[in-house]
Amino acid sequence: MNQTIPLPRPLAIASWIARFVVAVILLQTLFFKFTGAPESVFIFKTVGQEPWGRYGSGVVELIASVLLFVPGTVAVGAALALGTMSGAIFFHLTKLGIVVQDDGGLLFVLAVVVFTLSAFLLWVHRRTLPIIGARL
């Protein structure tokens, strides 16, 4: 796996900002998932994945957040975050609704922000992906 590939300065700055925003959003939700906050339990009960889905997604989000800051693993972290948010958006659109427990759609918007920024990071760092990166 390629450790790092130099980026033009504006793209490197945008990458760091996106990594920070994604990690902050993912990490701030971990407290609620791992402590069994009522909102988090409600969400995972509604989608039929309580408690293991809550714990599992929390672990994946924690791993993704760490990988976003390890040289050469940004694309893998972004792919994990993108996959996790794909699930979150899917359940918002099918079972949960945009607004969950009067949150004004905040959780949905945060999922879309993480999805969008993760897609950007995956595109920017695609050449560092294991196995397929060199072909991109």
KELO-740372 format. One record per residue (C-alpha): residue in one letter; x, y, z. Coordinates in steps of 0.02 Angstrom, whole numbers, plus 32768, in hexadecimal, padded with zeros to 4 digits. Layout:
<recs>
+--------+------+-------+------+
! residu ! east ! north !   up !
+--------+------+-------+------+
!      a !    X !     Y !    Z !
...
+--------+------+-------+------+
</recs>
This chain:
<recs>
+--------+------+-------+------+
! residu ! east ! north !   up !
+--------+------+-------+------+
!      m ! 8000 !  8000 ! 8000 !
!      n ! 8040 !  80AD ! 7FD4 !
!      q ! 8062 !  810C ! 8074 !
!      t ! 8037 !  81B9 ! 8033 !
!      i ! 8025 !  8212 ! 7F90 !
!      p ! 804D !  82CD ! 7F8D !
!      l ! 7FB5 !  833B ! 7F70 !
!      p ! 7FAC !  83EE ! 7F32 !
!      r ! 7FA6 !  8461 ! 7FC9 !
!      p ! 7EEE !  8496 ! 7FB8 !
!      l ! 7EB9 !  83E0 ! 7FA7 !
!      a ! 7F25 !  83AD ! 803C !
!      i ! 7ED6 !  8436 ! 80A6 !
!      a ! 7E27 !  8403 ! 8070 !
!      s ! 7E53 !  834E ! 8098 !
!      w ! 7E8B !  837A ! 8148 !
!      i ! 7DEE !  83E1 ! 8168 !
!      a ! 7D7E !  8355 ! 8127 !
!      r ! 7DD9 !  82D3 ! 8192 !
!      f ! 7DC5 !  833E ! 822C !
!      v ! 7D0B !  835E ! 820E !
!      v ! 7CE6 !  82A6 ! 81EA !
!      a ! 7D47 !  826B ! 8282 !
!      v ! 7CF5 !  82E9 ! 82F7 !
!      i ! 7C47 !  82B8 ! 82BE !
!      l ! 7C6B !  81FD ! 82CA !
!      l ! 7CC4 !  8208 ! 8371 !
!      q ! 7C41 !  8274 ! 83C5 !
!      t ! 7BBB !  81F1 ! 83A2 !
!      l ! 7C22 !  8167 ! 83F4 !
!      f ! 7BF7 !  81A1 ! 84A3 !
!      f ! 7B3E !  818C ! 847E !
!      k ! 7B54 !  80E2 ! 842A !
!      f ! 7BC7 !  8096 ! 84AD !
!      t ! 7B68 !  80D7 ! 8545 !
!      g ! 7ABF !  80A0 ! 8505 !
!      a ! 7A73 !  814D ! 84FC !
!      p ! 79B5 !  8141 ! 84E5 !
!      e ! 79BA !  8194 ! 8438 !
!      s ! 7A3C !  811A ! 83FA !
!      v ! 79E0 !  8083 ! 8441 !
!      f ! 793F !  80C1 ! 83F0 !
!      i ! 7993 !  80D1 ! 8345 !
!      f ! 79DF !  8024 ! 8349 !
!      k ! 7941 !  7FD3 ! 838F !
!      t ! 78DE !  8023 ! 8301 !
!      v ! 7951 !  7FD9 ! 827E !
!      g ! 7958 !  7F31 ! 82D7 !
!      q ! 7A11 !  7F37 ! 8304 !
!      e ! 7A14 !  7F5B ! 83BE !
!      p ! 7A90 !  7F45 ! 8414 !
!      w ! 7B0E !  7EF5 ! 839E !
!      g ! 7AF1 !  7F6C ! 830D !
!      r ! 7B0D !  7FFE ! 8383 !
!      y ! 7BAF !  7FB7 ! 83C7 !
!      g ! 7BEA !  7F79 ! 831E !
!      s ! 7BCD !  801D ! 82C4 !
!      g ! 7C22 !  8078 ! 8354 !
!      v ! 7CBD !  800B ! 8345 !
!      v ! 7CC3 !  8022 ! 8287 !
!      e ! 7CAF !  80DF ! 829B !
!      l ! 7D3B !  80E2 ! 831D !
!      i ! 7DAF !  8080 ! 82AA !
!      a ! 7D82 !  80F1 ! 8217 !
!      s ! 7DA7 !  818C ! 827E !
!      v ! 7E53 !  814C ! 82AE !
!      l ! 7E7D !  8115 ! 81FC !
!      l ! 7E54 !  81C3 ! 81B9 !
!      f ! 7EEF !  8204 ! 8212 !
!      v ! 7F6A !  8177 ! 81F1 !
!      p ! 7FD7 !  8196 ! 8157 !
!      g ! 7FAA !  8121 ! 80CA !
!      t ! 7F03 !  80EA ! 8116 !
!      v ! 7E97 !  8184 ! 80F7 !
!      a ! 7E3E !  8130 ! 8064 !
!      v ! 7E16 !  8096 ! 80CC !
!      g ! 7DD3 !  8100 ! 815A !
!      a ! 7D6C !  8165 ! 80DF !
!      a ! 7D27 !  80C5 ! 8091 !
!      l ! 7CF4 !  8084 ! 813C !
!      a ! 7C9F !  8128 ! 8168 !
!      l ! 7C4A !  812D ! 80BE !
!      g ! 7C07 !  807D ! 80D5 !
!      t ! 7BC9 !  80A0 ! 8184 !
!      m ! 7B73 !  8140 ! 814F !
!      s ! 7B25 !  80E7 ! 80BA !
!      g ! 7ACE !  8077 ! 8137 !
!      a ! 7A9B !  8109 ! 81A3 !
!      i ! 7A52 !  8169 ! 8110 !
!      f ! 79FA !  80CC ! 80D0 !
!      f ! 79A4 !  80B2 ! 8178 !
!      h ! 7976 !  816A ! 8186 !
!      l ! 7922 !  815F ! 80DC !
!      t ! 78CB !  80B8 ! 80FA !
!      k ! 78A5 !  809C ! 81B3 !
!      l ! 78D7 !  812F ! 821F !
!      g ! 78A3 !  81C7 ! 81BB !
!      i ! 7908 !  8266 ! 81A6 !
!      v ! 78D5 !  82A8 ! 8252 !
!      v ! 78F6 !  822F ! 82E1 !
!      q ! 78AB !  8256 ! 838B !
!      d ! 7895 !  830F ! 8364 !
!      d ! 794C !  832B ! 8337 !
!      g ! 791B !  839C ! 82A5 !
!      g ! 7976 !  8328 ! 822D !
!      l ! 7A20 !  8348 ! 827E !
!      l ! 7A58 !  8292 ! 827D !
!      f ! 7A27 !  8280 ! 81C7 !
!      v ! 7A84 !  831F ! 8197 !
!      l ! 7B1F !  82E5 ! 81F7 !
!      a ! 7B18 !  823D ! 819C !
!      v ! 7B0E !  8297 ! 80F4 !
!      v ! 7BA0 !  8308 ! 8123 !
!      v ! 7C0C !  8274 ! 8157 !
!      f ! 7BD8 !  8214 ! 80BA !
!      t ! 7C03 !  82A7 ! 8048 !
!      l ! 7CAA !  82D0 ! 809A !
!      s ! 7CD9 !  8217 ! 80A1 !
!      a ! 7CB5 !  8206 ! 7FE6 !
!      f ! 7D24 !  829D ! 7FC8 !
!      l ! 7DB0 !  8252 ! 8032 !
!      l ! 7DA1 !  81AB ! 7FDC !
!      w ! 7DB0 !  81FF ! 7F33 !
!      v ! 7E45 !  826A ! 7F68 !
!      h ! 7EA3 !  81D8 ! 7FB7 !
!      r ! 7E66 !  814D ! 7F43 !
!      r ! 7F15 !  8123 ! 7F06 !
!      t ! 7F47 !  80EC ! 7FB6 !
!      l ! 7EC0 !  8066 ! 7FBE !
!      p ! 7F08 !  7FB9 ! 7FD8 !
!      i ! 7F0A !  7F47 ! 7F3E !
!      i ! 7EA4 !  7FB6 ! 7EC7 !
!      g ! 7EEC !  8062 ! 7EEE !
!      a ! 7F7C !  805A ! 7E73 !
!      r ! 7F00 !  803C ! 7DE6 !
!      l ! 7E96 !  80D4 ! 7E0F !
+--------+------+-------+------+
</recs>
